[in-house]
């Protein structure tokens, strides 16, 4: 059976992949954006292992691209969200919005009741 659930960290990384320009969706830049967006440090190892897991689930795909910068730069593995990854992200959002709509303290405040 295909795994279609994602954890919070996986969800944030998928969202970051959608925020960054495609040429910047490599692990180091993703880690930097994660820190900028959340205010929390993250290890490059955590980024790599999570991207590998998302790839195995079919939520992302990657390809090696040559750097266009200075001589001697290594190739970068560029990640993109697949159609399945986009579907899973939407399902995660719909689930959470559905919970927020049911919460009595927040539904009226954010006009979710409609």
C-alpha positions in Angstrom: 0.0 0.0 0.0 1.3 3.4 -0.9 2.0 5.7 2.0 0.0 9.0 1.6 0.5 10.5 5.1 3.1 13.1 5.9 4.5 14.3 9.1 4.8 18.0 10.1 8.5 18.3 9.1 7.8 16.6 5.8 4.9 18.9 5.2 7.1 22.0 5.8 9.8 20.8 3.5 7.2 20.2 0.7 5.8 23.7 1.3 9.3 25.2 1.1 10.0 23.4 -2.2 6.9 25.2 -3.5 8.1 28.6 -2.2 11.7 28.5 -3.5 12.5 29.1 -7.2 13.2 25.7 -8.8 16.9 26.4 -9.2 17.2 26.9 -5.4 15.5 23.7 -4.3 18.7 21.9 -3.2 19.3 20.7 0.4 21.5 23.5 1.7 19.1 26.2 0.4 16.1 24.3 1.7 17.8 24.1 5.1 18.4 27.9 5.0 14.8 28.6 4.1 13.6 26.3 6.8 15.5 28.3 9.4 14.3 31.6 8.0 10.7 30.5 7.9 10.6 28.8 11.3 13.4 30.4 13.3 14.7 26.9 14.1 18.0 25.5 13.1 18.0 22.2 11.2 20.8 19.8 10.3 21.6 19.2 6.7 21.4 15.5 7.5 17.8 15.9 8.6 17.1 17.6 5.3 18.8 14.9 3.3 17.1 12.0 5.1 13.7 13.6 4.9 14.1 14.4 1.2 15.2 10.8 0.6 12.1 9.6 2.5 9.8 11.9 0.5 11.4 10.6 -2.7 10.8 6.9 -1.7 7.1 7.8 -1.0 6.9 9.4 -4.5 6.2 12.9 -3.2 9.3 14.5 -4.7 11.7 13.7 -7.5 15.2 15.0 -8.0 17.8 15.5 -10.7 21.4 16.5 -10.7 22.1 19.9 -12.2 25.4 21.5 -13.0 26.2 24.6 -11.1 26.5 27.8 -13.2 28.7 29.5 -10.6 32.4 29.5 -10.1 34.7 26.7 -11.2 34.9 23.6 -9.1 31.4 23.8 -7.7 29.7 20.5 -7.3 26.5 19.4 -9.0 23.3 20.2 -7.0 20.5 17.8 -6.6 17.4 19.8 -7.4 14.1 18.6 -5.9 10.6 19.1 -7.2 7.2 18.2 -5.8 5.4 15.5 -7.8 1.7 15.4 -8.6 1.2 12.9 -5.7 3.1 15.2 -3.4 0.9 18.1 -4.3 -2.2 15.9 -3.7 -0.9 14.8 -0.3 -0.1 18.4 0.7 -3.7 19.5 -0.2 -5.1 16.6 1.8 -3.0 17.6 4.8 -4.2 21.2 4.5 -7.8 20.2 4.1 -7.6 18.0 7.1 -6.1 20.7 9.3 -8.5 23.4 8.1 -11.4 21.0 8.8 -10.2 20.7 12.4 -9.8 24.5 12.8 -13.3 25.0 11.5 -14.6 22.7 14.2 -12.8 24.4 17.1 -15.2 26.6 19.0 -12.6 29.2 20.0 -11.3 29.8 16.5 -14.1 29.1 14.1 -16.0 32.3 14.8 -12.8 34.4 15.1 -11.6 33.4 11.6 -15.1 33.2 10.1 -14.6 29.5 9.4 -18.3 28.7 10.1 -19.4 29.5 6.6 
